[in-house]
Amino acid sequence: MSTISKHPRNQAIYTLTQTIAIKIKEAAVALKQSGYEAQDISPEEFSDYMTGETPTDAIIALADVLANPYLMIREVTEISELKKMYVPIAKDTVMSFHPEAYEAHFTAAEQELDYALNREDYAWIKARIGLAEFWLEDDLLPKHLKPICRALMKKFSEVIGSSSCKARRMNGETDAYVSRISHWSLLMMPSAFTGSTFKV
């Protein structure tokens, strides 16, 4: 019997590491099919990035992130964009490289919403874009990124046939999910998990 199998906690960590690796690969494959080349990301890098401090306190379960292909697309893209900028991936990445993190968020958001569009998941797009006006109200958003935010809002509000981008209630599973998380987790902020939960 292996050392891992003798210790349930070690087995759980090993299983989680495997799961993260599989989900990263799935997201990378999906991104490549849409023309985006993700950077190599280890489970340890992913974990460190997610466990780091962020300026937000909203909570979402780890299982929800790993089980949601849209959120995995977003996280893998965020980390990839930071790597392209030669930003080290660690627990302090978001706080230490704040402007770069915001820039990565917007690129990740577009990849996420494009992925939803390719799957014709208009409910997801509506839920994400519906609260976009809050993004521009964020005091921490670098001014030079506001035009990018507006362009993203315009692109996807046109896709869903809305010019106002006002927040709207969604029915069913999408509505139940959105009600659990803050508007920040809808697009802007990276995730960070503590214990069995993610802080996004």
C-alpha positions as CSV (number, residue, x, y, z in Angstrom):
1,M,0.0,0.0,0.0
2,S,1.4,3.4,-0.9
3,T,2.1,6.2,1.5
4,I,-0.7,8.3,-0.1
5,S,-3.3,5.6,0.4
6,K,-2.4,5.3,4.1
7,H,-3.2,8.9,4.8
8,P,-6.7,10.2,3.7
9,R,-5.6,13.8,3.8
10,N,-2.7,13.1,1.4
11,Q,-5.0,11.1,-0.8
12,A,-7.5,14.0,-0.9
13,I,-4.7,16.5,-1.8
14,Y,-3.4,14.1,-4.5
15,T,-7.0,13.8,-5.9
16,L,-7.5,17.5,-5.9
17,T,-4.2,18.1,-7.7
18,Q,-5.2,15.5,-10.3
19,T,-8.6,17.2,-10.8
20,I,-7.1,20.6,-11.2
21,A,-4.7,19.3,-13.8
22,I,-7.5,17.7,-15.7
23,K,-9.7,20.8,-15.6
24,I,-6.8,23.0,-16.7
25,K,-6.1,20.7,-19.7
26,E,-9.8,20.7,-20.7
27,A,-9.9,24.5,-20.6
28,A,-6.7,24.8,-22.6
29,V,-8.1,22.5,-25.3
30,A,-11.3,24.4,-25.5
31,L,-9.4,27.7,-25.8
32,K,-7.1,26.3,-28.5
33,Q,-10.2,25.3,-30.5
34,S,-11.2,29.0,-30.5
35,G,-7.7,30.1,-31.5
36,Y,-6.3,31.0,-28.1
37,E,-3.1,29.4,-27.0
38,A,-3.0,28.9,-23.2
39,Q,0.3,28.9,-21.4
40,D,1.5,25.9,-19.5
41,I,0.0,26.1,-16.0
42,S,0.8,23.6,-13.2
43,P,-1.8,22.6,-10.6
44,E,0.5,24.2,-8.0
45,E,0.5,27.5,-9.9
46,F,-3.2,27.4,-10.3
47,S,-3.6,26.7,-6.6
48,D,-1.2,29.5,-5.5
49,Y,-3.0,32.0,-7.8
50,M,-6.4,31.0,-6.4
51,T,-5.3,31.0,-2.8
52,G,-3.8,34.5,-2.9
53,E,-5.3,37.7,-1.4
54,T,-7.8,39.6,-3.6
55,P,-9.7,42.9,-3.0
56,T,-13.0,41.1,-2.8
57,D,-14.7,38.9,-0.3
58,A,-17.4,37.1,-2.3
59,I,-17.3,33.3,-1.8
60,I,-17.9,30.5,-4.3
61,A,-17.3,26.8,-3.6
62,L,-14.2,25.3,-5.2
63,A,-16.4,22.5,-6.6
64,D,-18.4,25.1,-8.5
65,V,-15.3,26.6,-10.2
66,L,-13.9,23.2,-11.2
67,A,-17.3,22.1,-12.4
68,N,-18.0,25.2,-14.4
69,P,-16.3,25.3,-17.8
70,Y,-16.8,29.1,-18.2
71,L,-15.1,29.9,-14.9
72,M,-12.2,27.5,-15.8
73,I,-11.9,29.2,-19.2
74,R,-11.6,32.5,-17.4
75,E,-9.1,31.4,-14.8
76,V,-6.8,29.7,-17.3
77,T,-6.9,32.7,-19.5
78,E,-6.2,35.1,-16.7
79,I,-3.1,33.1,-15.6
80,S,-2.0,32.7,-19.2
81,E,-2.2,36.4,-19.8
82,L,-0.2,37.2,-16.7
83,K,2.5,34.7,-17.7
84,K,2.7,36.4,-21.1
85,M,3.4,39.6,-19.2
86,Y,6.1,37.8,-17.3
87,V,4.2,38.2,-14.1
88,P,5.1,35.5,-11.5
89,I,2.2,33.3,-10.5
90,A,2.1,33.2,-6.7
91,K,-0.2,33.9,-3.8
92,D,0.5,37.7,-4.0
93,T,0.1,38.0,-7.8
94,V,-3.2,39.9,-7.8
95,M,-2.2,42.4,-5.1
96,S,1.4,42.9,-6.3
97,F,0.6,43.3,-10.0
98,H,-2.8,45.0,-9.7
99,P,-2.9,46.8,-13.1
100,E,-1.7,43.7,-15.0
101,A,-4.3,41.6,-13.2
102,Y,-7.1,43.9,-14.3
103,E,-5.9,43.7,-17.9
104,A,-5.8,39.9,-17.7
105,H,-9.4,39.9,-16.3
106,F,-10.8,41.7,-19.4
107,T,-9.0,39.3,-21.8
108,A,-10.3,36.4,-19.7
109,A,-13.8,37.8,-19.7
110,E,-13.9,38.0,-23.5
111,Q,-12.7,34.5,-23.9
112,E,-15.2,33.3,-21.4
113,L,-18.1,35.1,-23.1
114,D,-17.0,34.0,-26.5
115,Y,-17.0,30.5,-25.3
116,A,-20.5,30.9,-24.0
117,L,-21.5,32.4,-27.3
118,N,-20.1,29.5,-29.3
119,R,-22.2,27.2,-27.1
120,E,-25.2,29.5,-27.7
121,D,-25.5,29.9,-23.9
122,Y,-27.3,33.3,-24.1
123,A,-28.5,33.0,-20.5
124,W,-24.9,32.9,-19.2
125,I,-24.0,35.9,-21.4
126,K,-27.0,37.9,-20.2
127,A,-26.2,37.1,-16.6
128,R,-22.6,38.2,-16.9
129,I,-23.1,41.3,-19.0
130,G,-26.3,42.3,-17.1
131,L,-24.2,43.8,-14.3
132,A,-21.5,45.3,-16.4
133,E,-22.2,48.9,-15.3
134,F,-20.7,48.0,-11.9
135,W,-17.3,47.3,-13.5
136,L,-16.9,50.9,-14.6
137,E,-17.8,52.1,-11.1
138,D,-14.9,50.3,-9.6
139,D,-12.5,52.8,-8.0
140,L,-9.6,50.4,-8.5
141,L,-10.1,50.0,-12.3
142,P,-7.2,51.7,-14.2
143,K,-8.6,54.5,-16.3
144,H,-6.9,53.3,-19.5
145,L,-8.9,50.0,-19.2
146,K,-12.3,51.7,-19.1
147,P,-12.6,51.9,-23.0
148,I,-11.8,48.2,-23.1
149,C,-14.6,47.5,-20.6
150,R,-17.0,49.6,-22.5
151,A,-16.1,47.9,-25.8
152,L,-16.7,44.5,-24.1
153,M,-20.0,45.6,-22.8
154,K,-21.1,46.9,-26.2
155,K,-20.0,43.7,-28.0
156,F,-21.9,41.3,-25.9
157,S,-24.9,43.5,-25.2
158,E,-25.4,43.6,-28.9
159,V,-25.1,39.9,-29.1
160,I,-28.0,39.4,-26.6
161,G,-30.0,42.2,-28.2
162,S,-29.7,44.7,-25.3
163,S,-28.4,48.2,-25.6
164,S,-28.8,49.2,-22.0
165,C,-26.9,46.3,-20.2
166,K,-29.2,46.8,-17.2
167,A,-29.1,44.0,-14.7
168,R,-31.9,41.6,-15.2
169,R,-33.2,38.5,-13.4
170,M,-32.6,35.2,-15.1
171,N,-34.8,32.1,-14.6
172,G,-33.7,28.6,-13.6
173,E,-30.1,27.4,-12.9
174,T,-28.3,30.5,-14.2
175,D,-30.3,32.8,-11.9
176,A,-29.7,30.6,-8.9
177,Y,-26.0,30.6,-9.6
178,V,-25.7,34.4,-10.2
179,S,-27.7,35.1,-7.0
180,R,-24.9,33.4,-5.0
181,I,-22.0,35.6,-6.1
182,S,-21.3,39.3,-6.3
183,H,-21.1,41.4,-9.5
184,W,-17.3,41.3,-9.2
185,S,-17.2,37.5,-9.7
186,L,-19.3,38.0,-12.9
187,L,-16.3,39.2,-14.7
188,M,-13.5,41.2,-13.1
189,M,-11.9,39.6,-10.1
190,P,-9.7,36.5,-10.0
191,S,-10.6,33.7,-7.6
192,A,-8.9,32.7,-4.5
193,F,-9.8,29.7,-2.4
194,T,-9.3,29.2,1.3
195,G,-10.0,25.7,2.5
196,S,-12.9,24.2,0.5
197,T,-14.1,27.6,-0.8
198,F,-13.1,30.1,-3.4
199,K,-13.0,33.9,-2.7
200,V,-13.8,35.7,-5.9
